[in-house]
């Protein structure tokens, strides 16, 4: 299953998330690919990361790593307002877009398992 996490204007968050997932022992095997701009003023900007989850172990590992990253990032940047640093808080799968910035690891894993059973329009995973 392929999910996308958009930058939503916060490229730094995605760079940080991608590094976190690569360094985390539980999620290091998960394929995470940067998605860059395709022309225009954001040509070189990181627009999103695609995450490929192949099985239930990947889903659980990603959910735990993501929620831990979000918690650490929030603790490290307390001066941010509610509107700042919003990148990495939304998940897109096909036509479904969900705010995941408040979910527990269990809630996120449950959401991902439900999405896994939902075909994504145009997805090849």
Secondary structure, 3 states (H helix, E strand, C coil): CEEEEECCCCHHHHHHHHHHHHHCCCCCCCEEEEEECCCHHHCCCEEEEEEECCCHHHHHHHHHHHHHHHHHHHHHCCCCCCCCCCCCCEEEECCEEEECCCCCHHHHHHHHHHHHCCCCCCCCC
